[in-house]
């Protein structure tokens, strides 16, 4: 056994002993959690049955150390799964470029949005290699916190994209829209831009006066939009910034090269700050957990397609009719852009002649 293996084994043994003594989940550092890749995971809710199917009842009882009563075991599992959902790292710290870079990225700027691959220069897989590294290392097993990076001390809600008033995206929808591609190929669009109240995103577009626009988009004006939605207090709510990392950085940028914001809007933000559009792709997290040989439970995230965002949001049982009305007024549906833009202008007390 080499020195590193010995130290890791010793560390695991000490943590397991401490956990057994206090009957709770051992506390691991970010580095230990990232290095601990030998656990076994499943997709599903945090239940005795799911963990039993995974490791067996006897093993589960030994790992938790709280006896054999099913109700007691469930209480312990619930506590450990809840702890696993506690944020461990600020989203703005994940890519190690500081909060200003990440804020500008979500607004549609930075070299990640501005540099285009050509003749072997500005190769995305090289320029943004840290995205894949962090995605594989921590994005699936460590819960990300609201982006801040220490900015709130001097600039409250610096990451304005994800706030409306004092609340973080209260409608429970975060969306990204793109108008270009960094790769040597045109952007494949899936949406039409209809209108935008730019006042809602003043901290991104830096226009202080009341302002709005209607887009006379043509079939050649490719726009791609995707987003995700969640119930308040749900698993999806807890891991929303992991989902944002998965969607905006890994899938849309790193894998597909989608870049640049719709003029006047942030590239990514709460649906209330984004343009009125007719369609958006939908992604959702799949709940899952992993348990290792110390009894440590972590999230084990994966994601799947959920059709179109408008339909998915309307299927959420705990979102109110009023909330659905506002989201449906932002994602109007295929073929409804002209009608949506007309209604938008009417709300501004303007009537087409």
N, C-alpha and C positions, 0 to 999 in steps of 0.2 A: 504494500500500500504506500503510495507516495504521500508527501507532506500535505498537499492540498486535499487529497481524499481523506486523510486522517483528521485534518482540521474540520472539514465539513461534517464528517461522521460524528466527531466529538461535539461540535456545535449542535447537531440535530439531537444527540443523546441528552445534552444538557437541557435543551428546550423542551424535549419530551418529558423529562423528569420534573421540570418546573410546572408544566401543564398538569401533570398528574397530581402534584401537590396542591395546586390551587383550583383544580377542576375546571379550568377554562382554556380557551384556545391560546397557544403560545404566541408571543409577539415576535414577528420576524421583521428584519430590516428590509428595505426595498431590494437591496442586493441579494439577500437570502431568498426572497420570494421569486426574484427573477431567475436565480440559479436552480431553484427547486423545480425541476422538470420531470421528476420521476413519479408524480402522483397519478391517480386514476380519476377520470372525470366522466360526467354524464350530462345529457341535456334534459332539463326538466326542473320541477320545483324542488324546494328543500324539504324533502319528506323522508321519514324513516324507511318507507318502502323503496324509494329510489336509491338511497344509500345502501340499504340491505342488498338490493339487486346488484349493486356495484361491487361491494367488498365482502358480503356475507354478514349475517347477524352477529356471529361470535366476534369477528374481526371488528365490526363497528362498535360493539360494546367495549372491547379492549381499548380501542382508539379514544373513545370518549371518556371512559372511566367514571360513569355516573350510574352504574347499575344496569339492570336488565328490564326495568319497567318501560314499556313502549312510550307512555306519555312523558316520562322523565327524559327519555332519549330525544323525543321530539322537541322538548323545551330546550335542551342543550344544542341540538342541531339548529334550531331557529336562532338561538343566540349567536352561534358561530357564523351562520350564514349572514345574519344581520351585520356582524362585525366585518365580514368579508366585503360588504357593500360600502363600508366607510371609505371615503376618498383618501388616497395616499399620496397623490402627486398632482400638482397644479397642471392643468392642460398646457399652459404657456411654458412650463418647464420641460415638457416632454421632448421637444426638438432642440433644446439647448441653444436657442438663438435670441432669447429674451422676449419680453412682452410686446415691445414695439414692433418687432418683426412679425409676430403672430397676429397682432391687431391689424397691421397693414396687409398681411396676407389675406385675412378674412374680408378685408375691404376691397381686395382685388389688385393689390400692389405687390411689391418685393420682387426680387430677381426670380423667384419661383413662378411668378405670373408673367413677368416681362421678357424673360430670355427665351428665345425659340431655337430649337435644335436646327442646325444647318452646317453641313460639311464637317461633321464630327465635333462641332463646338456646342457648348451648352447642352450636353447630354443629360436628360432629366434623371436617369437612373444614377448618374454620378453626382449631379448638383444637389439632389434631394435624397441621397442614399440613406440619410439618417431616418427618414420616414419608415422605410422597410425594416431597418434595424430595430427601431423602437416598437414598431407594430408587432414584430415577432417576439421581442423581449418582454414587453410589459402591457401592451394594449388589450390583450385578451384576459389577463389575470390580475391587473391592478386597476382599481377604479380611479378615474381621473376626476379632479375637482374643477369647479368653475374657474376659467382663466382669469388670472389676476396679476401674478408675478410681482406682488408688492405695490402695485400701482394705486390701489384704493386708498392708501395713506394720504396721497397727494391729489389723486385724480379719481374720485369715486365713480364707479361704473365705467372705467376706462374702456372695457370691452363692451361698449354700448350695444353692439350687434345682438347681444343675448339678454338684453333687459328691456322691459317696458315699465317705466316708473321704477318702483323698488323691487319688482318681481322679475324672475328669470323666465322669459317667454311664457307668460301665463296661459296662452292658448294651447301650449304643449306641442308646438310645431316648429322645427328648425329646418331651414331650407337653404339650398345653394343653387345659384343660377350662373351659367357660363355662356360666353359669347365667342370663344376662340379655343384653339388647341395648340399646345406646345409641340406636339409631334408633327412629323412631316406628312400630315393628312388633314383634310378639313374636318371641322367639328360636325359630328352627327347629332342634329338637334332632335328634340322631342317636345318642344313647347313653343308657344307664341306669346310674345309680350303684348300686354293690352294697355296698361296705364300704371302710373306710380305717383303716390303722394310722397314727395321727397322730404317733407318736413319730418316724417317719422324716423328718417335715417340721417339727420343733420350732422351727427357726430362722425358719420362715415363720408358723406359727400361734401361736408364743410360749407353748405349753403345755409346761411342763417335766416334768410327771409322765407316767408311762406311760399312754397313752390310745388308744382306738380307738372306732370307731362302725360300725354297720350301717345302711344307708339303706333305709327302707321307701318307695321311690320309687313314684309313681303315674304313669300315662300323661300326666298334665298337668304333671308335673315335668320340664320340658324341660331337657336338658343337651346341649351340643355339645362333642365332643372331636375333636382332630386331632393328628397327630404325624408324626415321621419317624424312620427308623432307618438305621444305617450300619455297615459293617464297620470294625474297628479298622485305622487306617492307610490307609483308602481316601480317594478324592476326596471322598466325602460327609462323612467325618470331618474333613477339612481345612476344609471350608466349612460346617460345622454351624451356626456362629453367623450366617452369612449366611442359611441356611435358616430359622433361628429368627426372624430379622428379617422375612424374606419371609412366614413363616407367621403369627407372632403379631402383628406390628405392621401389615404391609401388608394381608395377606389377611383375617385374622380381625378386627382392630380397624378399620383405616382403610376397607376396602372393605365389610365386613359388619357392623361395629358390635358385635361380640361382646365382652362384658365380664363381670367378676366371677367369682371363684373358687368352686369347690365348698367349702362350709364345712369348715374344718379342714385343707384342702390348699392348696398354692400354686396360682396360676392356671396357671403353666407350670413344668415341672421334669423331672428324670429320672423315668422311669416308676416307679421304686421309691418315689418320694415322692408319686405321684399316686394317686387313688382306684382301687380295683378297679372296672372298668367292663365293659360287654358289647361295646363297639364303639368304634372311632375311625377317622376319615378319615386317609388317608395322602398325604403329599407327598414327592417326592424331587427332588434337584438333577440337572440334566442337565449333564454335563461339556462344556465348550467353552472355546475360546481365541480371542483376538484378537491380531493382529500389525499394527503400524503401520509407517510408512515409515522408521522408525529401527531396525527389527528388535526393538523392545520387544514382548514377549509378556505378555499379561495374561489372567486368566480372563475368560470371557464366559458368565456364569451365566444359566440359566433353570431353571424348575421345572415339574414335571408331576404329575398325579394318579397315585397308585399303588394305587388300590383301598382295601382296608381294611388297617389297620396290622398287625393280628395275622397275616393271611395273608402280607403282604409280609415281615414279620420271619422267619416260618417258612421263607421262600424263600431267605434269606441263607445261602450255602454255608459261610461261615467262622465262623458263630455256632454254639456247641456245643449239644448236646441239653440240657445243664443250664441254659444261658442261655435257651434257648427255653422250657424248663419254667417258669422264673421269669416271663418275659414273658407266657406264656399263663395264668399264675395271676393276672396283673394285668388282662389283656384276655381275658375268659373266653369271649366269643362270644355271639351272639344267643341269647336264651332261657335262658342259663346263669347269670343273676345270682343266683337263689335258691340254686342248688347251690353257686355260688362263695362266697356269704355264709355258708352253712352250713359249708363247709370252712374258711373264715376263722375262724369262731367255734370250730371244733374245734381249730384251731391255738392258740387262746387258752385251751384246756382248758375250753371251755364247750360244753354240749350242750343243744339245744332240747328243751323238754318240752311 
